[in-house]
Amino acid sequence: MKKLIIIMIIAAVACTSVFAGNLSLGFSQNYMHTNVIADYEGDHFGVEGAAGIPLIFGAFSLINSSSKGEDISFGDALGILLLPDATVNGYWKVIDGKVFGLRLGLQGDLITMIDPEDKYFSTVGLIGMSLGLNFKFGKRFSANLTGALPLAFPLNLISEELTKYSIFYYTSNPEKTGWDLIMLVPLFINQFARVSFKWSI
């Protein structure tokens, strides 16, 4: 799992570092995760990569559990706050105006989840189509709203055999050997919408 996240980050950094003149850095927030994000924009195409942890989501979960009087061990707290996610998104700039931009792309997402009952963790990755709205404020600052539709859902209607090519799945539970569509719901919700704020360097 860690190796896959590192590879995704290295791939994003490698793509952007070659063209550092058009590199933007910033942060993004989706339903669960707060991410550090790097984005390279060429004349017509771009690539962005992000990695992070559920900072805000985890903090609220801990506060909520504490307010209910539930016992939270140090290990449980780390278990919530250190669940990583990673995203790589290659996109085509359909509209690239001075203030507004529209982007279509292919996005790969990866998150890790822990089953509180058996303490096993699972890592799920999805490939999907992305749509992004980009708003520019001056020459260096921009905000972006991106949503992704996993290919697993439409491919499953065609063939279950095709679906497996758009999904990565790993679990530490030796009793589980496969995945089902229900497991994809948390990742779909997590990546349904992502807001990012970036500064050009």
Summary of the structure (lengths in Angstrom):
residues: 201
radius of gyration: 17.9
end to end distance: 30.8
largest distance: 54.8
contacts: 621
relative contact order: 0.18
helix: 32%
strand: 45%
